[in-house]
Amino acid sequence: MKLLLVVACALIDSDNRVLVTQRPEGKSLAGLWEFPGGKLEAGERPEPALIRELAEELGIEVKEACLAPLTFASYAYPEFHLLMPLYICRRWEGMVSSREGQALKWVRPGKLRDLAMPPADEPLIPPLVDLLGA
């Protein structure tokens, strides 16, 4: 089975809310909410990949020192196995905006369970709730 390495980020605002983005129509799992991030390119480390993805998707600049690993998800989809580290980030430069037409939403950690999310993202929620509270 193919192993797919994807990196994700929980951006946390000053009110301890977490940013989630909605997968656009035409992509697999369209309409589901997820943490921003994406696939690593060949030879790319997770942190630079996440910095690149956040700039491309959200138009923000993140420094590697502002990324802290929190947890990871390991999930077997029928076609591949997904391994996804989740980083937290509280500091960035620029205004978060939708660069790829995706909907954005700031959510209290305890409300993340109310959103329809991909199965691989669901195990990432409890560590965020433990860290930030509900």
GROMACS elastic network, one bead per residue, 0.5 to 0.9 nm:
[ bonds ]
;  ai    aj funct       b0    kb
    1    78     6  0.89399   500
    1    79     6  0.72771   500
    1    80     6  0.56442   500
    1    81     6  0.67304   500
    2    79     6  0.74614   500
    2    81     6  0.61422   500
    2    82     6  0.86217   500
    3    80     6  0.58722   500
    3    82     6  0.60467   500
    3    83     6  0.72315   500
    4    39     6  0.77660   500
    4    40     6  0.87485   500
    4    80     6  0.66681   500
    4    81     6  0.60042   500
    4    83     6  0.62059   500
    4    84     6  0.83908   500
    5    38     6  0.86910   500
    5    39     6  0.62522   500
    5    40     6  0.64214   500
    5    46     6  0.87670   500
    5    81     6  0.85742   500
    5    82     6  0.60807   500
    5    83     6  0.50537   500
    5    84     6  0.60182   500
    5    85     6  0.84487   500
    6    37     6  0.73496   500
    6    38     6  0.53321   500
    6    40     6  0.60196   500
    6    46     6  0.80609   500
    6    49     6  0.89649   500
    6    82     6  0.71212   500
    6    83     6  0.63023   500
    6    85     6  0.72035   500
    7    36     6  0.84666   500
    7    37     6  0.55108   500
    7    38     6  0.55517   500
    7    39     6  0.63965   500
    7    40     6  0.71738   500
    7    46     6  0.61887   500
    7    47     6  0.81208   500
    7    49     6  0.73814   500
    7    50     6  0.61640   500
    7    53     6  0.89790   500
    7    72     6  0.89804   500
    7    83     6  0.82227   500
    7    84     6  0.52001   500
    7    85     6  0.53457   500
    7    86     6  0.63767   500
    7    87     6  0.79713   500
    8    34     6  0.87058   500
    8    35     6  0.57868   500
    8    36     6  0.55707   500
    8    38     6  0.65474   500
    8    50     6  0.68319   500
    8    84     6  0.67041   500
    8    85     6  0.62757   500
    8    87     6  0.63268   500
    8    88     6  0.87015   500
    9    19     6  0.87223   500
    9    35     6  0.58575   500
    9    36     6  0.57029   500
    9    37     6  0.60808   500
    9    50     6  0.73837   500
    9    54     6  0.84682   500
    9    67     6  0.83268   500
    9    69     6  0.89013   500
    9    85     6  0.83510   500
    9    86     6  0.53905   500
    9    88     6  0.55773   500
    9    89     6  0.69455   500
   10    18     6  0.58907   500
   10    19     6  0.63996   500
   10    20     6  0.78091   500
   10    35     6  0.61069   500
   10    36     6  0.73778   500
   10    86     6  0.69827   500
   10    87     6  0.61477   500
   10    89     6  0.62727   500
   10    90     6  0.85677   500
   10   128     6  0.83460   500
   11    17     6  0.81063   500
   11    18     6  0.55456   500
   11    19     6  0.55163   500
   11    20     6  0.83814   500
   11    35     6  0.83673   500
   11    36     6  0.83704   500
   11    87     6  0.84297   500
   11    88     6  0.59428   500
   11    90     6  0.60139   500
   11    91     6  0.82222   500
   11    92     6  0.88778   500
   12    15     6  0.78069   500
   12    16     6  0.55621   500
   12    17     6  0.54827   500
   12    19     6  0.67275   500
   12    88     6  0.71186   500
   12    89     6  0.60995   500
   12    90     6  0.50273   500
   12    91     6  0.81750   500
   12   106     6  0.86107   500
   13    16     6  0.53357   500
   13    17     6  0.54920   500
   13    18     6  0.66840   500
   13    19     6  0.80473   500
   13    89     6  0.88054   500
   13    90     6  0.62905   500
   13    91     6  0.83136   500
   13   106     6  0.82271   500
   14    17     6  0.74236   500
   14    90     6  0.78088   500
   15    18     6  0.89516   500
   15   108     6  0.85542   500
   16    90     6  0.89779   500
   16   107     6  0.86717   500
   16   108     6  0.69056   500
   16   109     6  0.78773   500
   16   132     6  0.65291   500
   16   133     6  0.85898   500
   17   106     6  0.56341   500
   17   107     6  0.50586   500
   17   109     6  0.64366   500
   17   132     6  0.85497   500
   18    35     6  0.85976   500
   18   105     6  0.81321   500
   18   106     6  0.53284   500
   18   107     6  0.51958   500
   18   108     6  0.62424   500
   18   109     6  0.64481   500
   18   112     6  0.85604   500
   18   128     6  0.88848   500
   19    34     6  0.87274   500
   19    35     6  0.68891   500
   19    36     6  0.77746   500
   19   104     6  0.69677   500
   19   105     6  0.56990   500
   19   107     6  0.63271   500
   19   108     6  0.89914   500
   20    33     6  0.60384   500
   20    34     6  0.53132   500
   20    36     6  0.64725   500
   20   103     6  0.84862   500
   20   104     6  0.59482   500
   20   105     6  0.54517   500
   20   106     6  0.64213   500
   20   107     6  0.73453   500
   20   112     6  0.87570   500
   21    32     6  0.83050   500
   21    33     6  0.54177   500
   21    34     6  0.54145   500
   21    35     6  0.62056   500
   21    36     6  0.61894   500
   21    98     6  0.86961   500
   21   102     6  0.63080   500
   21   103     6  0.56386   500
   21   105     6  0.63946   500
   21   106     6  0.89231   500
   22    30     6  0.75291   500
   22    31     6  0.56963   500
   22    32     6  0.55364   500
   22    34     6  0.62671   500
   22    35     6  0.87373   500
   22   102     6  0.55891   500
   22   103     6  0.51574   500
   22   104     6  0.64952   500
   22   105     6  0.83094   500
   22   117     6  0.88937   500
   23    26     6  0.87184   500
   23    27     6  0.67684   500
   23    28     6  0.79401   500
   23    29     6  0.67564   500
   23    31     6  0.51284   500
   23    32     6  0.55867   500
   23    33     6  0.62933   500
   23    34     6  0.72798   500
   23   102     6  0.63311   500
   23   103     6  0.78238   500
   24    27     6  0.60901   500
   24    28     6  0.86858   500
   24    29     6  0.85476   500
   24    30     6  0.52860   500
   24    31     6  0.60686   500
   24    32     6  0.83896   500
   24   100     6  0.85215   500
   24   101     6  0.72004   500
   24   102     6  0.56109   500
   24   103     6  0.78659   500
   25    28     6  0.81615   500
   25    29     6  0.85732   500
   25    30     6  0.51004   500
   25    31     6  0.67569   500
   26    29     6  0.87752   500
   26    30     6  0.65783   500
   27    30     6  0.53348   500
   27    31     6  0.88550   500
   29    32     6  0.59567   500
   29   117     6  0.86630   500
   29   118     6  0.69165   500
   30    33     6  0.86387   500
   31   116     6  0.81352   500
   31   117     6  0.86789   500
   32   115     6  0.78067   500
   32   116     6  0.53588   500
   32   118     6  0.63045   500
   33   103     6  0.88716   500
   33   104     6  0.88402   500
   33   105     6  0.89386   500
   33   115     6  0.66083   500
   33   116     6  0.60298   500
   33   118     6  0.72146   500
   33   121     6  0.88952   500
   34    37     6  0.88020   500
   34   116     6  0.87083   500
   34   117     6  0.58870   500
   34   118     6  0.69153   500
   34   121     6  0.66181   500
   35    86     6  0.85001   500
   35   121     6  0.75435   500
   36    50     6  0.86804   500
   36    53     6  0.78326   500
   36    54     6  0.69995   500
   36    57     6  0.76548   500
   36    58     6  0.84085   500
   37    49     6  0.81985   500
   37    50     6  0.58127   500
   37    51     6  0.86003   500
   37    52     6  0.87673   500
   37    53     6  0.54826   500
   37    54     6  0.63762   500
   37    57     6  0.79712   500
   38    49     6  0.76538   500
   38    50     6  0.70756   500
   38    53     6  0.61372   500
   38    54     6  0.87571   500
   39    46     6  0.89620   500
   39    49     6  0.74894   500
   39    50     6  0.85990   500
   39    53     6  0.83802   500
   40    43     6  0.79883   500
   40    44     6  0.58991   500
   40    45     6  0.72772   500
   40    46     6  0.66859   500
   40    48     6  0.88897   500
   40    49     6  0.56134   500
   40    50     6  0.81415   500
   41    44     6  0.53546   500
   41    45     6  0.84473   500
   41    49     6  0.73079   500
   42    45     6  0.89072   500
   44    47     6  0.84812   500
   44    48     6  0.69534   500
   44    49     6  0.62961   500
   45    48     6  0.58511   500
   45    49     6  0.62325   500
   45    50     6  0.87730   500
   46    49     6  0.50867   500
   46    50     6  0.61158   500
   46    51     6  0.86825   500
   46    85     6  0.81844   500
   47    50     6  0.51248   500
   47    51     6  0.62228   500
   47    52     6  0.86324   500
   47    64     6  0.62843   500
   47    67     6  0.74237   500
   47    87     6  0.87395   500
   48    52     6  0.61000   500
   48    53     6  0.85291   500
   48    64     6  0.72470   500
   49    52     6  0.51220   500
   49    53     6  0.61010   500
   49    54     6  0.86092   500
   50    53     6  0.50009   500
   50    54     6  0.60293   500
   50    55     6  0.85133   500
   50    62     6  0.87421   500
   50    87     6  0.88431   500
   51    54     6  0.52998   500
   51    55     6  0.63002   500
   51    56     6  0.87146   500
   51    60     6  0.86074   500
   51    61     6  0.70494   500
   51    62     6  0.57475   500
   51    63     6  0.72809   500
   51    64     6  0.73206   500
   51    67     6  0.89895   500
   52    55     6  0.52400   500
   52    56     6  0.61934   500
   52    57     6  0.86025   500
   52    61     6  0.85531   500
   52    62     6  0.87743   500
   53    56     6  0.50440   500
   53    57     6  0.58699   500
   53    58     6  0.79942   500
   54    57     6  0.52439   500
   54    58     6  0.53347   500
   54    59     6  0.66043   500
   54    60     6  0.61546   500
   54    61     6  0.72911   500
   54    62     6  0.75954   500
   55    58     6  0.55514   500
   55    61     6  0.58398   500
   55    62     6  0.78560   500
   55    99     6  0.88166   500
   56    59     6  0.58953   500
   56    60     6  0.81043   500
   56    99     6  0.67647   500
   56   100     6  0.80736   500
   57    60     6  0.83754   500
   57    97     6  0.79481   500
   57    98     6  0.64424   500
   57    99     6  0.50624   500
   57   100     6  0.59363   500
   57   101     6  0.89391   500
   57   102     6  0.85550   500
   58    61     6  0.89398   500
   58    95     6  0.80825   500
   58    96     6  0.52925   500
   58    98     6  0.53554   500
   58    99     6  0.55466   500
   58   100     6  0.80537   500
   59    94     6  0.69605   500
   59    95     6  0.71015   500
   59    96     6  0.61995   500
   59    97     6  0.61713   500
   59    98     6  0.76218   500
   59    99     6  0.66105   500
   60    92     6  0.64705   500
   60    93     6  0.56671   500
   60    95     6  0.63337   500
   60    96     6  0.60568   500
   60    97     6  0.80739   500
   61    92     6  0.56616   500
   61    93     6  0.50230   500
   61    94     6  0.65218   500
   62    65     6  0.84811   500
   62    66     6  0.68382   500
   62    67     6  0.78794   500
   62    89     6  0.82144   500
   62    91     6  0.71695   500
   62    93     6  0.65200   500
   63    66     6  0.54397   500
   63    67     6  0.72146   500
   63    91     6  0.82842   500
   63    92     6  0.71933   500
   63    93     6  0.88321   500
   64    67     6  0.54634   500
   64    68     6  0.85976   500
   65    68     6  0.76874   500
   66    88     6  0.81675   500
   66    89     6  0.57894   500
   66    90     6  0.70464   500
   66    91     6  0.61820   500
   66    92     6  0.77489   500
   67    87     6  0.59110   500
   67    88     6  0.58166   500
   67    89     6  0.51206   500
   67    90     6  0.81333   500
   67    91     6  0.85964   500
   68    86     6  0.85610   500
   68    87     6  0.51909   500
   68    88     6  0.52840   500
   68    89     6  0.66000   500
   69    72     6  0.83887   500
   69    85     6  0.71427   500
   69    86     6  0.60323   500
   69    88     6  0.63279   500
   70    85     6  0.77215   500
   70    86     6  0.57971   500
   70    87     6  0.53619   500
   70    88     6  0.64352   500
   70   124     6  0.88942   500
   70   127     6  0.74476   500
   70   128     6  0.81437   500
   71    84     6  0.86841   500
   71    85     6  0.60133   500
   71    86     6  0.54098   500
   71    87     6  0.72489   500
   71   124     6  0.68745   500
   71   127     6  0.71064   500
   71   128     6  0.89508   500
   72    83     6  0.72266   500
   72    84     6  0.53640   500
   72    86     6  0.53682   500
   72    87     6  0.85614   500
   72   123     6  0.82177   500
   72   124     6  0.67894   500
   73    82     6  0.76162   500
   73    83     6  0.58157   500
   73    84     6  0.50667   500
   73    85     6  0.63580   500
   73    86     6  0.77652   500
   73   120     6  0.61489   500
   73   121     6  0.70344   500
   73   122     6  0.85343   500
   73   123     6  0.64249   500
   73   124     6  0.65585   500
   74    81     6  0.72779   500
   74    82     6  0.57082   500
   74    84     6  0.64858   500
   74    85     6  0.87421   500
   74   120     6  0.69880   500
   74   123     6  0.88977   500
   75    80     6  0.87218   500
   75    81     6  0.57767   500
   75    82     6  0.51722   500
   75    83     6  0.66453   500
   75    84     6  0.85383   500
   75   119     6  0.77105   500
   75   120     6  0.54744   500
   76    79     6  0.80527   500
   76    80     6  0.62739   500
   76    82     6  0.61887   500
   76    83     6  0.88370   500
   76   120     6  0.83264   500
   77    80     6  0.53335   500
   77    81     6  0.57140   500
   77    82     6  0.71647   500
   77   119     6  0.88996   500
   77   120     6  0.86051   500
   78    81     6  0.78703   500
   82   120     6  0.75369   500
   83   120     6  0.86718   500
   84   120     6  0.80958   500
   84   121     6  0.86445   500
   86   124     6  0.73526   500
   88   128     6  0.88761   500
   89    92     6  0.76227   500
   92    95     6  0.85998   500
   93    96     6  0.88631   500
   94    97     6  0.89489   500
   96   104     6  0.89074   500
   97   104     6  0.78582   500
   98   101     6  0.56894   500
   98   102     6  0.58129   500
   98   103     6  0.68436   500
   98   104     6  0.68698   500
   99   102     6  0.74461   500
  100   103     6  0.89859   500
  107   110     6  0.81930   500
  107   111     6  0.63503   500
  107   112     6  0.65434   500
  108   111     6  0.53569   500
  108   112     6  0.68078   500
  108   129     6  0.88359   500
  108   132     6  0.88286   500
  108   133     6  0.86265   500
  108   134     6  0.65055   500
  109   112     6  0.54316   500
  109   113     6  0.81669   500
  109   125     6  0.72803   500
  109   126     6  0.86079   500
  109   128     6  0.63772   500
  109   129     6  0.53317   500
  109   132     6  0.69019   500
  109   133     6  0.68199   500
  109   134     6  0.53166   500
  110   113     6  0.66756   500
  110   114     6  0.83152   500
  110   125     6  0.82513   500
  110   126     6  0.86854   500
  110   128     6  0.86448   500
  110   129     6  0.60801   500
  110   132     6  0.89838   500
  110   133     6  0.71489   500
  111   114     6  0.53624   500
  111   115     6  0.73532   500
  111   134     6  0.74425   500
  112   115     6  0.55626   500
  112   116     6  0.85888   500
  112   117     6  0.85731   500
  112   122     6  0.86853   500
  112   125     6  0.68596   500
  113   116     6  0.76924   500
  113   117     6  0.82553   500
  113   122     6  0.75863   500
  113   125     6  0.73156   500
  114   117     6  0.89397   500
  117   120     6  0.81121   500
  117   121     6  0.63053   500
  117   122     6  0.66011   500
  118   121     6  0.54810   500
  118   122     6  0.68630   500
  119   122     6  0.54713   500
  119   123     6  0.78568   500
  120   123     6  0.67013   500
  120   124     6  0.79518   500
  121   124     6  0.54968   500
  121   125     6  0.73217   500
  122   125     6  0.56966   500
  122   126     6  0.82435   500
  123   126     6  0.65414   500
  123   127     6  0.81159   500
  124   127     6  0.61128   500
  124   128     6  0.68617   500
  125   128     6  0.52454   500
  125   129     6  0.62801   500
  125   130     6  0.87059   500
  126   129     6  0.50307   500
  126   130     6  0.60794   500
  126   131     6  0.85601   500
  127   131     6  0.61055   500
  127   132     6  0.85568   500
  128   131     6  0.50359   500
  128   132     6  0.59040   500
  128   133     6  0.75871   500
  128   134     6  0.88705   500
  129   132     6  0.52409   500
  129   134     6  0.56404   500
  130   133     6  0.56189   500
  130   134     6  0.80713   500
